[in-house]
């Protein structure tokens, strides 16, 4: 079935699959020890103006900048756009995992994200006086374009399930402890 109508379609090309047996073993480990936590590490180095490089493992650095109207050089995505890309990537990973678990072959998966964000506080540099709930994303809208060898209802359930269990979506939805201190 496709996402536009409920008429059957032939899925001729599927997205490159993940290792289902490996996924099932990973899920079993989680069921056996639900308190297990991983760790993400990033090292960010400012280059000048608002351009920074964030180093993640052995990968090429993630470049972050601000647009010209916010005094950056517009050489890379803004921090909020990077945060949204993390959310989009996490949702795509989750949707792929849930589809694999349910043995649904996907032929298309795209995630479109849009968020309302403002900076009247000017990063705390003399702008409007605001409280934390008034700053940052005020609304995030996500649309998922998904096609595969399942009905629209099954595809909707896959997306709902992946959203519910998404670590990044839940990080954005739920308050979490966070500390920002000077390094030793």
NUNUBA-669029 format. One record per residue (C-alpha): residue number from 1; residue in three letters; x, y, z. Coordinates in nm, 2 decimals, padded with zeros to 4 digits. Example, Ala and Ser with C-alpha at 12.3 -4.5 7.8 and 13.67 -1.06 7.14 Angstrom:
<atom num="1" residu="Ala" px="01.23" py="-00.45" pz="00.78"/>
<atom num="2" residu="Ser" px="01.37" py="-00.11" pz="00.71"/>
***
This chain:
<atom num="1" residu="Unk" px="00.00" py="00.00" pz="00.00"/>
<atom num="2" residu="Unk" px="00.11" py="00.36" pz="-00.04"/>
<atom num="3" residu="Unk" px="00.07" py="00.66" pz="00.18"/>
<atom num="4" residu="Unk" px="-00.16" py="00.85" pz="-00.06"/>
<atom num="5" residu="Unk" px="-00.43" py="00.59" pz="-00.13"/>
<atom num="6" residu="Unk" px="-00.52" py="00.25" pz="00.00"/>
<atom num="7" residu="Unk" px="-00.47" py="00.08" pz="-00.34"/>
<atom num="8" residu="Unk" px="-00.19" py="-00.18" pz="-00.34"/>
<atom num="9" residu="Unk" px="00.14" py="-00.09" pz="-00.51"/>
<atom num="10" residu="Unk" px="00.43" py="-00.30" pz="-00.60"/>
<atom num="11" residu="Unk" px="00.74" py="-00.22" pz="-00.40"/>
<atom num="12" residu="Unk" px="01.02" py="-00.28" pz="-00.65"/>
<atom num="13" residu="Unk" px="01.31" py="-00.11" pz="-00.46"/>
<atom num="14" residu="Unk" px="01.35" py="-00.12" pz="-00.09"/>
<atom num="15" residu="Unk" px="01.57" py="00.08" pz="00.13"/>
<atom num="16" residu="Unk" px="01.89" py="-00.09" pz="00.24"/>
<atom num="17" residu="Unk" px="01.79" py="-00.30" pz="00.54"/>
<atom num="18" residu="Unk" px="01.94" py="-00.33" pz="00.88"/>
<atom num="19" residu="Unk" px="02.04" py="-00.65" pz="01.05"/>
<atom num="20" residu="Unk" px="01.72" py="-00.78" pz="01.19"/>
<atom num="21" residu="Unk" px="01.89" py="-01.06" pz="01.40"/>
<atom num="22" residu="Unk" px="02.12" py="-00.80" pz="01.54"/>
<atom num="23" residu="Unk" px="01.83" py="-00.57" pz="01.62"/>
<atom num="24" residu="Unk" px="01.64" py="-00.85" pz="01.80"/>
<atom num="25" residu="Unk" px="01.96" py="-00.93" pz="02.00"/>
<atom num="26" residu="Unk" px="02.00" py="-00.57" pz="02.10"/>
<atom num="27" residu="Unk" px="01.63" py="-00.55" pz="02.20"/>
<atom num="28" residu="Unk" px="01.67" py="-00.87" pz="02.41"/>
<atom num="29" residu="Unk" px="01.96" py="-00.71" pz="02.59"/>
<atom num="30" residu="Unk" px="01.75" py="-00.40" pz="02.66"/>
<atom num="31" residu="Unk" px="01.46" py="-00.62" pz="02.80"/>
<atom num="32" residu="Unk" px="01.71" py="-00.80" pz="03.02"/>
<atom num="33" residu="Unk" px="01.87" py="-00.48" pz="03.16"/>
<atom num="34" residu="Unk" px="01.64" py="-00.18" pz="03.11"/>
<atom num="35" residu="Unk" px="01.87" py="00.05" pz="03.32"/>
<atom num="36" residu="Unk" px="02.15" py="00.03" pz="03.06"/>
<atom num="37" residu="Unk" px="02.27" py="00.37" pz="02.94"/>
<atom num="38" residu="Unk" px="02.50" py="00.46" pz="02.66"/>
<atom num="39" residu="Unk" px="02.70" py="00.79" pz="02.63"/>
<atom num="40" residu="Unk" px="02.73" py="01.04" pz="02.35"/>
<atom num="41" residu="Unk" px="03.04" py="01.27" pz="02.35"/>
<atom num="42" residu="Unk" px="03.09" py="01.58" pz="02.15"/>
<atom num="43" residu="Unk" px="03.38" py="01.83" pz="02.16"/>
<atom num="44" residu="Unk" px="03.29" py="02.17" pz="02.01"/>
<atom num="45" residu="Unk" px="03.56" py="02.43" pz="01.92"/>
<atom num="46" residu="Unk" px="03.48" py="02.78" pz="01.82"/>
<atom num="47" residu="Unk" px="03.66" py="02.91" pz="01.51"/>
<atom num="48" residu="Unk" px="03.55" py="03.27" pz="01.52"/>
<atom num="49" residu="Unk" px="03.24" py="03.48" pz="01.48"/>
<atom num="50" residu="Unk" px="02.97" py="03.21" pz="01.53"/>
<atom num="51" residu="Unk" px="03.13" py="02.93" pz="01.33"/>
<atom num="52" residu="Unk" px="03.22" py="02.62" pz="01.54"/>
<atom num="53" residu="Unk" px="03.33" py="02.26" pz="01.47"/>
<atom num="54" residu="Unk" px="03.19" py="01.98" pz="01.68"/>
<atom num="55" residu="Unk" px="03.39" py="01.66" pz="01.68"/>
<atom num="56" residu="Unk" px="03.20" py="01.34" pz="01.72"/>
<atom num="57" residu="Unk" px="03.41" py="01.02" pz="01.73"/>
<atom num="58" residu="Unk" px="03.63" py="00.98" pz="01.43"/>
<atom num="59" residu="Unk" px="03.39" py="01.15" pz="01.19"/>
<atom num="60" residu="Unk" px="03.44" py="01.48" pz="01.00"/>
<atom num="61" residu="Unk" px="03.35" py="01.77" pz="01.23"/>
<atom num="62" residu="Unk" px="02.99" py="01.90" pz="01.23"/>
<atom num="63" residu="Unk" px="03.01" py="02.26" pz="01.12"/>
<atom num="64" residu="Unk" px="02.77" py="02.51" pz="01.29"/>
<atom num="65" residu="Unk" px="02.72" py="02.87" pz="01.20"/>
<atom num="66" residu="Unk" px="02.46" py="03.14" pz="01.22"/>
<atom num="67" residu="Unk" px="02.30" py="03.32" pz="00.92"/>
<atom num="68" residu="Unk" px="02.41" py="03.66" pz="00.82"/>
<atom num="69" residu="Unk" px="02.12" py="03.84" pz="00.99"/>
<atom num="70" residu="Unk" px="02.24" py="03.69" pz="01.32"/>
<atom num="71" residu="Unk" px="02.60" py="03.80" pz="01.27"/>
<atom num="72" residu="Unk" px="02.73" py="03.47" pz="01.14"/>
<atom num="73" residu="Unk" px="02.89" py="03.39" pz="00.80"/>
<atom num="74" residu="Unk" px="02.61" py="03.15" pz="00.69"/>
<atom num="75" residu="Unk" px="02.87" py="02.88" pz="00.61"/>
<atom num="76" residu="Unk" px="02.67" py="02.60" pz="00.77"/>
<atom num="77" residu="Unk" px="02.34" py="02.52" pz="00.94"/>
<atom num="78" residu="Unk" px="02.25" py="02.71" pz="01.26"/>
<atom num="79" residu="Unk" px="02.24" py="02.53" pz="01.60"/>
<atom num="80" residu="Unk" px="01.86" py="02.49" pz="01.60"/>
<atom num="81" residu="Unk" px="01.88" py="02.34" pz="01.25"/>
<atom num="82" residu="Unk" px="02.14" py="02.09" pz="01.37"/>
<atom num="83" residu="Unk" px="01.92" py="02.00" pz="01.67"/>
<atom num="84" residu="Unk" px="01.63" py="01.94" pz="01.43"/>
<atom num="85" residu="Unk" px="01.85" py="01.73" pz="01.21"/>
<atom num="86" residu="Unk" px="01.93" py="01.51" pz="01.51"/>
<atom num="87" residu="Unk" px="01.56" py="01.47" pz="01.58"/>
<atom num="88" residu="Unk" px="01.50" py="01.38" pz="01.21"/>
<atom num="89" residu="Unk" px="01.78" py="01.13" pz="01.21"/>
<atom num="90" residu="Unk" px="01.66" py="00.97" pz="01.54"/>
<atom num="91" residu="Unk" px="01.30" py="00.94" pz="01.41"/>
<atom num="92" residu="Unk" px="01.43" py="00.79" pz="01.08"/>
<atom num="93" residu="Unk" px="01.64" py="00.54" pz="01.28"/>
<atom num="94" residu="Unk" px="01.35" py="00.45" pz="01.50"/>
<atom num="95" residu="Unk" px="01.10" py="00.41" pz="01.21"/>
<atom num="96" residu="Unk" px="01.35" py="00.19" pz="01.03"/>
<atom num="97" residu="Unk" px="01.40" py="-00.03" pz="01.34"/>
<atom num="98" residu="Unk" px="01.03" py="-00.06" pz="01.41"/>
<atom num="99" residu="Unk" px="00.96" py="-00.14" pz="01.04"/>
<atom num="100" residu="Unk" px="01.23" py="-00.41" pz="01.06"/>
<atom num="101" residu="Unk" px="01.09" py="-00.55" pz="01.38"/>
<atom num="102" residu="Unk" px="00.74" py="-00.57" pz="01.22"/>
<atom num="103" residu="Unk" px="00.90" py="-00.71" pz="00.90"/>
<atom num="104" residu="Unk" px="00.78" py="-00.42" pz="00.68"/>
<atom num="105" residu="Unk" px="01.00" py="-00.34" pz="00.39"/>
<atom num="106" residu="Unk" px="01.03" py="00.03" pz="00.33"/>
<atom num="107" residu="Unk" px="01.08" py="00.18" pz="-00.01"/>
<atom num="108" residu="Unk" px="01.08" py="00.55" pz="00.09"/>
<atom num="109" residu="Unk" px="01.13" py="00.73" pz="00.42"/>
<atom num="110" residu="Unk" px="01.17" py="01.11" pz="00.44"/>
<atom num="111" residu="Unk" px="01.13" py="01.33" pz="00.75"/>
<atom num="112" residu="Unk" px="01.04" py="01.70" pz="00.72"/>
<atom num="113" residu="Unk" px="01.09" py="01.91" pz="01.03"/>
<atom num="114" residu="Unk" px="00.99" py="02.27" pz="01.10"/>
<atom num="115" residu="Unk" px="01.02" py="02.46" pz="01.42"/>
<atom num="116" residu="Unk" px="00.93" py="02.80" pz="01.55"/>
<atom num="117" residu="Unk" px="01.23" py="02.96" pz="01.73"/>
<atom num="118" residu="Unk" px="01.31" py="03.32" pz="01.82"/>
<atom num="119" residu="Unk" px="01.60" py="03.49" pz="01.99"/>
<atom num="120" residu="Unk" px="01.46" py="03.82" pz="02.13"/>
<atom num="121" residu="Unk" px="01.69" py="03.76" pz="02.43"/>
<atom num="122" residu="Unk" px="02.00" py="03.79" pz="02.20"/>
<atom num="123" residu="Unk" px="02.16" py="03.48" pz="02.36"/>
<atom num="124" residu="Unk" px="02.14" py="03.67" pz="02.69"/>
<atom num="125" residu="Unk" px="02.36" py="03.95" pz="02.56"/>
<atom num="126" residu="Unk" px="02.13" py="04.24" pz="02.66"/>
<atom num="127" residu="Unk" px="01.82" py="04.15" pz="02.46"/>
<atom num="128" residu="Unk" px="01.47" py="04.10" pz="02.60"/>
<atom num="129" residu="Unk" px="01.44" py="03.96" pz="02.95"/>
<atom num="130" residu="Unk" px="01.29" py="03.61" pz="02.92"/>
<atom num="131" residu="Unk" px="01.25" py="03.29" pz="03.11"/>
<atom num="132" residu="Unk" px="01.38" py="02.95" pz="02.98"/>
<atom num="133" residu="Unk" px="01.03" py="02.82" pz="02.88"/>
<atom num="134" residu="Unk" px="01.00" py="03.13" pz="02.65"/>
<atom num="135" residu="Unk" px="01.32" py="03.06" pz="02.47"/>
<atom num="136" residu="Unk" px="01.42" py="02.78" pz="02.23"/>
<atom num="137" residu="Unk" px="01.18" py="02.59" pz="02.01"/>
<atom num="138" residu="Unk" px="00.82" py="02.69" pz="02.08"/>
<atom num="139" residu="Unk" px="00.66" py="02.44" pz="01.84"/>
<atom num="140" residu="Unk" px="00.81" py="02.15" pz="01.64"/>
<atom num="141" residu="Unk" px="00.62" py="02.00" pz="01.35"/>
<atom num="142" residu="Unk" px="00.73" py="01.68" pz="01.19"/>
<atom num="143" residu="Unk" px="00.58" py="01.52" pz="00.87"/>
<atom num="144" residu="Unk" px="00.69" py="01.17" pz="00.77"/>
<atom num="145" residu="Unk" px="00.67" py="01.05" pz="00.41"/>
<atom num="146" residu="Unk" px="00.68" py="00.68" pz="00.43"/>
<atom num="147" residu="Unk" px="00.61" py="00.40" pz="00.17"/>
<atom num="148" residu="Unk" px="00.64" py="00.03" pz="00.21"/>
<atom num="149" residu="Unk" px="00.47" py="-00.31" pz="00.18"/>
<atom num="150" residu="Unk" px="00.21" py="-00.23" pz="00.44"/>
<atom num="151" residu="Unk" px="-00.12" py="-00.05" pz="00.48"/>
<atom num="152" residu="Unk" px="-00.13" py="00.32" pz="00.57"/>
<atom num="153" residu="Unk" px="-00.26" py="00.21" pz="00.91"/>
<atom num="154" residu="Unk" px="00.04" py="-00.01" pz="00.98"/>
<atom num="155" residu="Unk" px="00.28" py="00.26" pz="00.85"/>
<atom num="156" residu="Unk" px="00.11" py="00.52" pz="01.08"/>
<atom num="157" residu="Unk" px="00.15" py="00.28" pz="01.38"/>
<atom num="158" residu="Unk" px="00.52" py="00.23" pz="01.29"/>
<atom num="159" residu="Unk" px="00.57" py="00.61" pz="01.30"/>
<atom num="160" residu="Unk" px="00.37" py="00.65" pz="01.62"/>
<atom num="161" residu="Unk" px="00.57" py="00.38" pz="01.79"/>
<atom num="162" residu="Unk" px="00.90" py="00.51" pz="01.68"/>
<atom num="163" residu="Unk" px="00.81" py="00.86" pz="01.79"/>
<atom num="164" residu="Unk" px="00.70" py="00.73" pz="02.14"/>
<atom num="165" residu="Unk" px="01.04" py="00.56" pz="02.18"/>
<atom num="166" residu="Unk" px="01.27" py="00.81" pz="02.01"/>
<atom num="167" residu="Unk" px="01.55" py="00.91" pz="02.25"/>
<atom num="168" residu="Unk" px="01.59" py="01.25" pz="02.08"/>
<atom num="169" residu="Unk" px="01.22" py="01.33" pz="02.06"/>
<atom num="170" residu="Unk" px="01.19" py="01.24" pz="02.43"/>
<atom num="171" residu="Unk" px="01.49" py="01.46" pz="02.51"/>
<atom num="172" residu="Unk" px="01.31" py="01.75" pz="02.34"/>
<atom num="173" residu="Unk" px="00.97" py="01.67" pz="02.50"/>
<atom num="174" residu="Unk" px="01.07" py="01.61" pz="02.85"/>
<atom num="175" residu="Unk" px="01.27" py="01.83" pz="03.09"/>
<atom num="176" residu="Unk" px="01.60" py="01.67" pz="03.18"/>
<atom num="177" residu="Unk" px="01.88" py="01.76" pz="03.43"/>
<atom num="178" residu="Unk" px="02.15" py="01.96" pz="03.26"/>
<atom num="179" residu="Unk" px="02.46" py="02.13" pz="03.40"/>
<atom num="180" residu="Unk" px="02.68" py="02.38" pz="03.22"/>
<atom num="181" residu="Unk" px="03.01" py="02.46" pz="03.41"/>
<atom num="182" residu="Unk" px="03.36" py="02.58" pz="03.35"/>
<atom num="183" residu="Unk" px="03.60" py="02.31" pz="03.26"/>
<atom num="184" residu="Unk" px="03.89" py="02.23" pz="03.51"/>
***
